Amino acid sequence: MLSKVIYLISVFMIAILLPMSALQATGPENKSMKQTPSDTVNPASTNDGQRAVLTVTPREIDLGSIRPGETAQGEFSLKNVVPGGIEWSAYCPEDWQSAAGKISKVTTSNGPTYLKIELAIAENMESNLGDKSRASIYRTSMKMDVEGKELLCQKDLKAGAYRKAIRLTSTGGRRTIFVDFRIHALQAMPSISLNPQRLDLGEQLPGKIISRRIELTNKGRDMLRWSVAPLEARPGELSRELQKEKYFSFHNEEVAEQGKYVVPAHLSDSMELIGKWTEKKGYPVSKGNASSIKFRFHGTGISFFLQSHTEDGNCLVYLDEVLMSLPDVLSGQWEKKELVVAEGLPDGPHMASIVVREGSLELEGVKVFGKNIMKGPKGWIMVFPNSGTTLNETDYINVKVDTSYLAPGYYGDQIVFKSNAGLEIAEIFVDITSDMGQKVIDVYLYTKDLDYLFTADPLAESKRLIQNGYIKEGIAFRLFAAQTPGTTSFHRWYNPQIKDHFYHYDRTGGGKKLNGYVYEGAIGNIATSRMTNTRELYRWFNPATGRHYFSTNPKGASGARKGYRFEGIAGYVR
């Protein structure tokens, strides 16, 4: 009798709890509701009789605040806790439209499978069409991506905070994961935004023309009218001296894989990342707990430039391994902030660290104090276009820096944008080094059939060259010695199956698939932009054979090398 009563109570409780498992928070009004729907787990048996169970970490991600026209990314890691595979599928949040694609029957084993989430908030088109009733409604797109399978979900949402549930079904049961985000409405008044707001041109030799680009956008709904003030006619209140501060940008132009951040080569001795980091438009973004950055510098102080910080962020700041007391400076949610860690330190070596305990932190760069700055001559910075109007498009401002008449030293200046939304300043920095005594290295070409081996030390590789029948062709070009300003290591790989050598200044191959290639080291340093007395090193690729060809002759891929397609400039050599 007692067992029958217990059974009836159990059935009654299940009948109550099952409907609750389907509840999902679907709008701003439910943001504070943090209850998690109950997951149904029906373990499936693997071949060895063990029960397959799909695990997901984290169960909830916060993409932070997103403005119309912007995107944000995050990812979940899925694993089967027992040996063998488990099939699962993903579905759009409740009441969202499935616009394209499908994610079904994805197989996950012990190794993690990553479900990537990309959320995009479209510009508010209704306000431009005169429909004021829909002026604060934004088309929101959520794209899920896993192992080449994509699912695109869409819904029109108002500005506000959201917590959306994504349902996963598998042979081991059901899981529910959550994506949090906040949509910021556009303000009516125009607002000027520059990206990047600081340009770090790094170390350069005199005699170069350096080009960069600034994106100018309007964060408001009304028309933005802007112009660039001539450097010699800047407003007096903006003539702040850019002195005793050196800027280092964390931006990496050579991101080999979207979503994966790698420390730029010129910062490898100064910057260290620990934990999981991803990238957003080339800048590092922390993901997960216990992520940290260490930056070693020589100077009298340092400040970090932070692009964004999520609401639940929790960070600690250390200077020379000592915890700093910076109350509330890293709390809450914000965008584009300068965090001054220390000033007035003894001039010497130091190390600043930020430990991200919770939330997400996006970094732009640092300024090191204690470095005098020089100003260039009239006309050394050229900006075009120098005026315009911007509504909801992106205007690209071209900046050219002429180093022809600059003596060695560290230079900086400001580009002042005047607009009907106020003034905005972009800063520009460049370190001019002397080219006196610049050391170059002879690079020899050895060939065998259509394999091209470049080496700066044929004596050290003589055994391999002789045994494999390579023929010496002579000096092909000259590379630079290590630490030469404006240059970076030029790496070599070899594929023994197709007998092909490949070269690139990016250690990861610059986006090239290197399956089957063996890394053989750096053969010298190559310039990544034109320097005095340099010439282009061109690259071609034959899709039929998988082989590559490199030459300083722009018409080199002819004759016996027909079928090769031009891939661009590999770098600049002597």
C-alpha positions in Angstrom: 0.0 0.0 0.0 2.8 2.4 1.0 4.7 1.7 -2.3 1.5 2.5 -4.3 1.1 5.8 -2.5 4.7 6.8 -3.2 4.2 5.8 -6.9 1.1 8.0 -7.2 2.9 11.0 -5.6 5.8 10.6 -8.0 3.5 10.6 -11.0 1.7 13.7 -9.6 5.0 15.6 -9.2 6.2 14.7 -12.7 2.9 15.9 -14.2 3.5 19.3 -12.4 7.2 19.6 -13.2 7.2 18.7 -16.9 5.3 21.8 -18.1 7.7 24.0 -16.2 10.6 22.5 -18.1 9.3 24.2 -21.3 9.3 27.7 -19.8 11.7 30.1 -21.5 12.5 33.8 -20.9 11.7 35.6 -24.1 12.1 39.3 -23.6 13.3 42.2 -21.5 10.6 41.7 -18.9 12.0 38.3 -18.1 15.6 39.1 -17.9 15.6 38.8 -14.1 14.1 35.3 -14.3 17.1 33.1 -13.9 15.3 29.8 -13.4 16.7 27.1 -15.7 14.3 24.7 -17.5 14.7 21.1 -16.3 16.6 19.1 -18.8 15.3 15.7 -19.8 18.0 13.1 -19.8 17.3 9.8 -21.5 20.8 8.2 -21.8 21.4 6.2 -24.9 23.5 3.1 -24.8 26.9 3.0 -26.5 28.3 -0.1 -28.1 29.9 -1.1 -24.8 26.7 -0.6 -22.9 27.6 2.7 -21.2 25.0 5.5 -21.2 25.8 8.4 -23.5 25.1 11.8 -21.9 25.6 15.2 -23.7 27.3 17.8 -21.5 27.4 21.5 -22.4 29.7 24.2 -21.0 28.9 26.9 -20.2 25.2 26.6 -19.9 24.8 30.3 -20.4 26.8 33.0 -22.3 26.4 36.8 -22.0 27.1 38.6 -25.3 26.9 42.0 -23.7 25.4 45.1 -25.2 25.0 45.3 -29.0 24.1 48.4 -31.0 22.2 48.3 -34.3 24.7 47.5 -37.0 27.0 45.5 -34.7 27.6 41.8 -34.1 28.7 39.7 -31.1 30.0 36.1 -30.8 30.2 33.4 -28.2 30.4 29.6 -28.1 29.4 26.5 -26.2 31.5 23.3 -25.8 29.7 20.0 -26.1 31.0 16.6 -25.2 29.9 13.0 -24.6 30.9 12.0 -21.1 31.5 8.4 -22.0 33.4 6.8 -24.9 31.6 6.7 -28.3 29.5 9.2 -30.2 26.2 10.9 -29.5 23.9 12.6 -32.0 22.3 15.9 -31.3 20.3 18.7 -33.0 19.8 22.4 -32.3 16.7 24.6 -32.7 15.9 28.3 -32.9 14.6 30.0 -29.7 10.9 29.7 -29.2 8.9 32.1 -31.4 12.0 32.9 -33.6 11.8 32.2 -37.3 14.1 29.6 -38.8 15.3 31.7 -41.8 17.9 29.3 -43.3 19.9 26.1 -42.7 19.6 23.3 -40.3 21.6 21.7 -37.5 20.7 18.1 -37.0 22.4 14.8 -36.3 25.7 16.3 -35.3 27.9 13.6 -33.8 29.9 14.5 -30.7 32.3 12.2 -28.9 34.8 12.7 -26.0 36.6 15.5 -27.8 34.7 18.8 -27.6 32.5 20.0 -30.4 32.0 23.8 -30.5 28.7 25.4 -31.2 29.4 29.0 -32.2 26.8 31.7 -31.8 26.8 35.0 -33.7 24.2 37.6 -33.0 23.7 40.5 -35.3 21.4 43.6 -34.8 20.4 45.2 -38.1 20.1 48.9 -38.6 16.7 50.2 -37.9 15.3 50.5 -41.5 11.7 51.3 -40.5 12.6 54.7 -39.1 14.1 55.6 -42.5 10.9 54.6 -44.2 8.8 56.9 -42.0 7.1 54.1 -39.9 7.5 55.8 -36.5 5.5 53.0 -34.9 8.4 50.6 -35.6 11.2 53.1 -35.0 12.6 51.2 -32.1 12.3 47.7 -33.5 15.4 45.9 -34.8 15.8 42.8 -37.0 17.8 40.4 -34.8 19.7 37.5 -36.4 21.2 34.6 -34.5 23.5 32.3 -36.5 24.5 29.0 -35.0 27.5 27.2 -36.6 28.9 23.8 -35.8 31.3 21.7 -38.1 30.1 23.4 -41.3 26.4 23.2 -40.4 24.6 26.5 -39.9 21.2 27.5 -38.6 20.0 31.1 -39.0 17.2 32.4 -36.7 15.5 35.8 -36.9 13.1 37.9 -34.9 12.2 41.6 -34.6 13.0 42.9 -31.2 12.8 46.2 -29.3 15.7 47.7 -27.4 16.2 46.0 -24.1 17.7 43.0 -22.3 17.0 39.4 -23.4 17.7 35.9 -22.2 17.0 33.4 -25.0 16.8 29.6 -24.6 18.1 27.3 -27.2 16.9 23.7 -27.2 19.3 20.8 -27.9 17.9 17.3 -28.4 20.1 14.2 -28.5 19.9 10.5 -28.3 20.9 11.0 -24.6 18.0 13.4 -23.8 17.4 17.2 -24.0 19.5 20.1 -22.9 18.6 23.8 -22.8 21.3 26.5 -23.1 20.9 30.3 -22.8 22.2 33.4 -24.6 22.0 36.7 -22.9 22.3 40.1 -24.7 21.1 43.7 -24.6 20.0 45.8 -27.5 20.9 49.5 -27.2 18.6 51.8 -29.1 20.0 54.5 -31.3 19.8 58.0 -29.9 18.1 60.7 -32.0 21.0 63.1 -32.0 24.0 62.3 -34.2 27.1 60.9 -32.5 30.5 60.4 -34.1 32.4 57.2 -33.5 36.0 56.5 -34.8 37.5 53.0 -35.1 40.3 52.7 -34.3 40.7 55.9 -32.3 44.4 55.3 -31.9 46.8 54.3 -34.8 50.0 52.4 -33.9 52.3 52.4 -36.9 55.0 50.5 -35.0 58.7 50.8 -35.9 59.3 52.2 -39.4 62.3 53.3 -41.4 62.5 56.8 -42.9 61.6 57.3 -46.5 58.2 55.4 -46.4 54.6 56.3 -47.1 52.4 54.5 -44.6 48.7 54.1 -45.2 46.0 53.3 -42.7 42.2 53.6 -42.5 39.8 54.8 -39.9 36.1 53.8 -39.9 33.8 56.7 -39.1 30.2 55.9 -38.1 27.2 57.7 -36.7 25.7 56.2 -33.6 22.6 58.4 -33.8 19.6 58.6 -36.1 20.0 62.2 -37.4 22.5 63.2 -40.1 26.1 63.7 -38.9 28.1 66.4 -40.6 31.8 66.3 -40.0 35.2 67.7 -41.2 38.9 67.3 -40.3 40.6 70.3 -38.8 44.0 71.1 -40.4 46.8 70.2 -38.0 48.1 73.7 -38.0 44.7 75.2 -37.2 43.6 73.0 -34.3 41.4 74.5 -31.6 43.5 75.8 -28.7 41.7 73.7 -26.1 42.7 70.5 -28.0 46.4 71.3 -28.2 47.3 68.9 -25.4 50.9 67.8 -25.7 51.3 64.1 -26.6 54.3 63.6 -24.5 55.8 61.0 -22.3 53.5 58.2 -23.5 54.0 55.4 -26.0 51.0 53.6 -27.4 51.0 49.8 -28.3 48.0 48.5 -30.1 46.9 44.9 -29.6 45.3 44.7 -33.0 46.6 41.8 -35.1 46.1 42.3 -38.8 47.2 38.7 -39.6 44.4 36.8 -37.8 44.7 33.3 -39.5 41.4 32.0 -38.2 38.3 34.0 -37.4 37.6 33.9 -33.7 41.1 32.9 -32.7 43.4 35.6 -31.4 47.2 35.4 -31.7 49.6 37.9 -30.1 51.2 40.1 -32.8 54.8 39.1 -33.6 56.2 42.5 -32.5 54.6 42.1 -29.1 55.6 38.5 -28.4 58.3 39.5 -25.9 56.1 42.0 -24.0 52.6 40.5 -24.1 51.4 37.1 -22.7 47.8 35.7 -22.7 46.7 33.0 -20.3 43.4 31.1 -20.5 40.9 31.2 -23.4 40.9 34.2 -25.7 39.1 34.9 -28.9 39.2 37.8 -31.3 36.8 40.5 -32.4 37.9 42.5 -35.4 41.5 41.6 -34.7 41.4 42.6 -31.0 41.6 40.1 -28.0 38.5 39.2 -26.1 38.6 37.0 -22.9 36.3 34.0 -22.8 35.6 32.0 -19.7 36.9 32.4 -16.2 40.6 32.7 -15.1 41.7 34.4 -18.3 44.5 36.9 -17.8 46.9 39.2 -19.7 50.4 40.2 -18.7 52.2 43.1 -20.3 55.9 43.8 -19.6 57.1 47.4 -20.1 59.9 49.9 -19.4 58.7 53.2 -18.2 57.1 55.2 -15.4 53.5 54.0 -15.7 50.9 52.3 -17.8 47.2 52.5 -18.8 45.0 49.9 -20.5 42.5 50.8 -23.2 39.5 48.6 -22.9 36.9 48.3 -25.7 34.1 46.7 -23.7 33.2 45.0 -20.5 30.1 42.8 -19.7 27.7 43.6 -16.9 28.8 40.6 -14.8 32.5 41.2 -15.3 34.9 40.8 -12.4 38.5 41.7 -12.8 41.7 42.0 -10.7 44.6 44.3 -11.6 48.2 43.6 -10.6 51.4 45.7 -10.9 54.7 43.9 -10.4 52.7 41.0 -8.9 51.1 43.3 -6.3 47.2 43.5 -6.3 46.1 47.1 -7.0 43.3 48.8 -5.2 41.1 50.2 -8.0 37.6 50.3 -6.4 34.7 49.9 -8.9 36.8 50.9 -11.9 36.2 47.5 -13.6 32.6 46.9 -12.4 29.4 47.1 -14.4 29.0 47.4 -18.1 30.7 50.0 -20.3 32.5 50.5 -23.6 35.8 52.3 -24.5 37.5 53.1 -21.3 41.0 54.0 -20.3 42.2 52.3 -17.1 45.2 54.0 -15.6 47.0 51.4 -13.6 50.0 53.4 -12.3 51.8 56.7 -12.8 55.0 58.1 -11.3 56.8 54.8 -11.0 60.6 54.6 -11.0 61.7 54.5 -14.7 62.6 50.9 -15.3 61.1 47.4 -16.1 57.6 46.6 -14.8 54.8 44.2 -15.4 51.0 44.9 -15.4 48.4 42.2 -15.3 44.6 41.9 -15.5 42.9 38.7 -14.3 39.4 38.2 -15.6 37.5 36.1 -13.0 34.0 36.4 -14.6 32.4 38.0 -17.6 34.1 39.1 -20.8 36.8 41.8 -21.4 37.8 43.2 -24.8 41.2 44.9 -25.0 42.5 47.5 -27.4 46.0 48.3 -26.3 48.2 50.1 -23.7 50.0 53.4 -23.2 53.4 53.3 -21.5 54.4 56.5 -19.7 57.8 58.0 -19.7 58.5 58.2 -23.4 59.0 61.7 -25.0 57.1 62.3 -28.2 58.2 64.4 -31.2 56.0 66.1 -33.7 56.5 65.8 -37.4 56.8 68.7 -39.9 53.9 70.4 -41.6 52.1 68.0 -44.1 53.6 64.8 -42.7 50.0 63.5 -42.0 47.5 63.6 -44.9 43.8 62.8 -44.4 41.2 62.2 -47.1 38.3 62.7 -47.5 38.5 65.5 -45.0 34.7 66.2 -44.7 31.4 64.5 -45.3 28.0 63.6 -44.1 27.1 60.3 -42.5 23.7 58.8 -41.7 23.8 55.0 -41.1 26.6 54.0 -43.4 30.3 53.6 -42.6 32.7 56.2 -44.0 36.4 55.2 -44.5 38.9 57.9 -43.7 42.3 57.3 -45.3 45.4 58.4 -43.4 48.8 58.6 -45.0 52.0 59.3 -43.0 55.1 60.4 -44.9 58.3 59.5 -43.0 60.7 61.0 -45.6 61.8 63.9 -43.5 61.6 62.4 -40.1 64.8 61.9 -38.0 65.0 58.8 -35.8 62.7 59.1 -32.8 59.1 58.5 -31.5 56.4 60.7 -33.1 52.8 61.4 -32.3 50.0 63.8 -33.2 46.2 64.2 -33.3 43.6 64.2 -36.0 40.7 66.4 -34.9 37.2 65.7 -36.3 34.8 68.6 -35.9 31.1 67.8 -36.3 27.5 68.8 -35.4 27.8 66.2 -32.6 31.0 67.8 -31.1 34.7 67.1 -31.4 36.4 63.7 -31.6 40.1 63.0 -31.7 42.1 60.3 -33.3 45.7 59.8 -32.2 48.6 58.5 -34.4 52.0 57.2 -33.3 55.1 56.0 -35.2 58.6 55.0 -34.1 61.2 56.0 -36.7 64.4 54.0 -36.5 67.7 54.5 -38.3 68.6 52.4 -41.3 72.3 52.8 -40.7 74.1 49.5 -40.5 71.1 47.5 -41.5 72.2 43.9 -41.9 71.0 41.8 -44.8 71.3 38.1 -45.3 71.9 36.3 -48.7 69.2 33.8 -49.5 70.1 31.0 -51.9 67.7 29.1 -54.2 68.0 25.3 -54.6 65.6 23.5 -56.9 64.6 19.9 -57.7 62.0 19.5 -60.4 59.3 22.1 -59.4 60.2 22.3 -55.7 61.9 25.6 -54.6 64.0 25.6 -51.4 65.3 28.9 -50.1 68.0 28.8 -47.4 70.3 31.4 -45.8 72.7 28.6 -44.6 73.4 26.1 -47.4 76.4 24.8 -45.5 74.2 23.7 -42.5 71.8 22.0 -45.0 74.4 20.6 -47.4 73.8 17.0 -46.4 70.0 17.2 -47.2 70.6 19.2 -50.4 73.1 16.7 -51.7 71.2 13.6 -50.7 68.0 14.8 -52.3 69.6 16.0 -55.5 68.8 19.7 -55.2 70.5 22.0 -57.7 72.0 25.4 -56.7 70.6 28.3 -58.6 72.5 31.1 -56.8 71.4 34.1 -54.7 67.6 34.6 -55.1 67.2 37.7 -52.9 68.3 39.0 -49.5 66.4 39.0 -46.2 67.0 41.1 -43.1 68.6 40.1 -39.8 66.4 39.5 -36.7 65.2 42.5 -34.8 65.4 44.8 -37.9 62.6 47.4 -37.5 59.7 46.9 -39.9 60.4 43.2 -40.4 59.3 39.8 -39.0 60.4 36.2 -39.3 60.0 34.5 -42.6 59.0 30.9 -42.0 59.5 27.7 -44.1 57.4 24.5 -44.3 57.9 21.3 -46.4 55.3 18.8 -47.6 57.2 15.5 -48.4 54.2 14.0 -50.1 53.8 16.5 -52.9 57.4 17.8 -52.5 56.6 21.4 -52.0 58.1 24.2 -49.9 55.8 27.0 -48.5 56.9 30.3 -47.0 55.0 32.9 -44.9 55.8 35.6 -42.3 52.8 34.3 -40.2 53.8 31.4 -38.0 50.4 29.8 -38.6 50.6 30.1 -42.4 48.5 33.2 -42.9 45.2 31.2 -43.4 46.8 28.6 -45.6 45.9 25.0 -44.9 49.1 23.3 -43.9 47.9 19.7 -43.6 50.9 17.5 -44.5 53.4 20.3 -44.1 56.3 20.0 -41.7 57.6 23.3 -40.1 61.3 23.8 -40.8 62.0 27.1 -39.0 62.6 30.7 -40.0 65.2 31.5 -42.8 65.5 35.3 -41.9 63.3 38.4 -41.6 61.1 39.8 -44.3 59.6 43.3 -44.5 55.8 43.3 -44.4 55.5 46.7 -46.1 57.7 48.5 -48.6 60.9 49.8 -47.1 63.8 51.8 -48.7 65.5 49.8 -51.5 63.2 46.7 -51.2 61.3 44.9 -53.9 58.3 42.6 -53.9 58.6 38.8 -53.4 55.6 37.3 -55.3 53.8 34.0 -54.7 51.9 31.7 -57.1 50.0 28.5 -56.5 49.2 25.5 -58.8 45.8 24.0 -57.8 46.4 20.9 -59.8 49.7 19.9 -58.0 49.3 21.8 -54.7 52.7 23.4 -55.2 53.9 27.0 -54.7 56.3 29.2 -56.5 58.1 32.3 -55.2 60.0 34.9 -57.2 60.9 38.6 -57.3 60.1 38.5 -61.0 56.4 39.5 -61.5 56.3 37.4 -64.7 58.1 34.5 -63.1 55.3 31.9 -63.4 55.6 31.2 -67.1 57.1 28.5 -69.3 57.4 25.3 -67.3 55.4 27.0 -64.6 52.2 27.4 -66.5 49.1 26.6 -64.5 50.2 28.6 -61.5 47.8 31.2 -60.2 49.0 34.5 -58.7 48.3 34.7 -55.0 49.9 38.1 -54.1 52.9 39.6 -52.4 54.6 37.4 -49.8 56.7 40.3 -48.5 59.4 42.7 -49.4 63.1 41.7 -49.8 66.4 43.3 -50.8 
